[in-house]
């Protein structure tokens, strides 16, 4: 008798979720995302503003994207996350769907 194999999901499964349903995909496993609390959003907004001002003051070339913003870790179809404050410094990682690979390798 064969053991039941665990189903691994892909980015396609994330895109096929019902409208408004958010989740992250890590090593082929889907993790539901609850809507963030108001205080969480306020803190994230303040941090994003501060980070953006710092980057600008130093003449940096990084961009901050508002959440939800797709980050495809490991450049595969089994890892998809939505960081709170994605800062992208390497624009070669960007395409129309989001960021391919770790978003930040240098800050300025």
Beta strands, then each sheet from edge to edge (+ up, - down):
strand 1: 23-26
strand 2: 29-32
strand 3: 63-65
strand 4: 71-72
strand 5: 86-88
strand 6: 94-95
strand 7: 98-100
sheet 1: 1+ 2-
sheet 2: 3+ 5-
sheet 3: 4+ 7+ 6-
end
